[in-house]
Each structure stands twice: as structure tokens, then as C-alpha cells.
Amino acid sequence: MNLGGKVMVLKKAKVKAESGGLLLFEKVEDAVRAEEILSEADYTVRLVAPPPTFRMGCDLAIEINLVEQIGIGRLFREKGVNYLKVVPLKGAGRLLDVVKVTEFKDATMVKAGNMKVTFDKNKGTILNVSGGGCPDIPYLSASLIGKKLSDAPRPKDIGFTLCAMMMDRAVVECLELWRKRLTS
């Protein structure tokens, strides 16, 4: 905004998601890309599995604050992101988190979508990778199992499928959990 020679930058205010909505997508890849773009633009969003009544081709949606819908729509037009529609959440049913964590005695398992990554709590070593049915899973598994979380390659950098994207999400969560464990 230009005010008599002075340039004023308007920052987006953080708004609580009291009036939440869902962005629905046709393809999982579109939902994941949209979530990355919105996070980079400092929107507070969450990748979720929508209630079955709202699924429209893709089993992922993005939870947003409806107050921010106009800005999100503008950003998506600029970035070429396609979504099917926005629906309000009020009375919509329970959303499911895409990432789930299960603690065992000596290991932690992180599930993202259909992909699971299990790591040793004491050593930070990836013990197992499972799930999915994509053709790059054997390669990804061989590239990750036995490696320290801090040294493991990112699945999104070496894989080519939706399974690789979801495995990457699981590996990132594992690394965050491991780092928190080291600092506590």
C-alpha cells in the first residue's frame, strides 16, 4: 500500500479457526502441493482426511479458516493450484489427522496416510518402513532402513509417487519427534 511516498506492507493477521472450512481436491498431489504453498505463505492450515460425506475423488483435504478464503483463493490463482470447492465444517463430522504416532517400548511408529516409518527411540535409527503399493517403495525402504533419521534421504527427493510424498511426511515427523526427545 502506498501512503504519500511511504510503502506500507500489510501482514496477514493470525485468526483462530473458529469458522473452519475444508478445501476439497480431486487429486492427492494437489492437496499436498496446496498445503505446502499455504504453509510457505504463513497460513495456518492442516492436512486432514475429511469426513466420508465430503470426499470428492481425494481422501485428503485442507482445513482452513473461512475468513481467509479470499486470500487463499487469490494465492491459488497466482500459483496455479486447483481445488474443487470449499465447504464449511460446522456440523460436518470428525476430521481425521493424516499423521498418527504410536509409541512402543523402544520404538516410535509414525503413520502418514498408508505409509509407516518406525524408528528406535534410543538411537534414532529407522527400523522399518511399510505400507503403500507404489512401485518405488522397495527402493525407498532400502534407502531408509538402518539409517539415522538425521542422515536419511528425504523420500520426496528420491521417490516419484504419492507413497513417497506420504513417507516423506512420516520421516519429517519422525525427525521432529527424535529431535524433541534429544532436547528433553
C-alpha positions, -999 to +999 in steps of 0.1 A: +000+000+000+014+034-009+007+063+015+022+095+003+055+081-008+057+056+021+052+020+014+032+001+039+033-037+039+001-053+052+007-085+071-019-113+074-033-115+109-034-149+126-070-158+131-083-187+152-100-214+132-134-209+148-151-207+115-133-235+098-138-249+064-123-276+041-107-272+008-115-303-013-093-316-041-096-341-069-061-354-066-039-361-035-010-344-052-030-312-055-038-313-018-002-319-007+011-291-030-016-267-018-007-274+018+029-266+011+021-234-007-003-222+021+023-231+048+050-212+030+026-182+027+022-184+066-014-195+066-024-218+095-037-249+078-039-286+085-038-315+060-067-338+071-088-367+060-123-353+055-155-370+067-167-395+040-196-373+030-171-346+018-147-368-002-147-359-038-120-380-055-092-374-030-090-387+006-072-355+017-084-320+024-070-289+039-086-274+070-087-236+067-102-206+085-131-195+062-122-159+070-090-164+049-108-180+019-105-149-004-067-146+002-062-183-002-082-182-035-060-154-048-028-172-038-041-204-056-048-185-088-013-170-087+003-204-081-020-224-105-034-246-077-067-263-085-093-273-059-129-284-063-146-264-036-147-251-001-172-264+024-179-252+060-170-275+088-198-267+112-217-299+119-196-317+093-184-347+113-150-356+127-118-349+107-090-374+108-054-364+112-032-376+083-003-383+107-006-406+136+020-415+162+022-448+181+046-453+209+062-487+217+087-496+245+118-489+224+104-476+192+080-450+177+059-456+146+046-427+126+019-433+101+012-408+073-016-419+051-009-455+043+029-452+049+045-462+082+080-454+094+093-469+127+125-457+145+145-467+175+138-442+203+173-445+218+194-445+186+173-425+161+177-453+136+150-462+111+139-498+119+111-504+094+092-488+066+059-503+054+027-496+036+016-483+002+016-502-030+036-478-052+065-492-073+092-471-056+085-484-021+112-512-023+138-486-033+127-461-007+127-488+020+162-499+011+174-463+011+160-456+046+161-488+068+192-488+091+199-451+086+199-425+113+169-401+109+193-372+106+212-389+078+184-405+059+175-391+024+141-374+021+117-398+003+102-368-017+137-362-031+143-398-043+108-411-049+083-404-075+049-414-062+022-404-037+036-431-014+069-413-014+052-380-005+034-396+024+065-415+035+084-381+034+057-367+057+062-396+081+101-392+080+098-355+088+075-362+118+099-389+130+128-365+128+109-338+147+100-364+174+135-376+177+149-340+180+124-332+207+135-364+226+171-353+224+164-319+238+141-331+267 
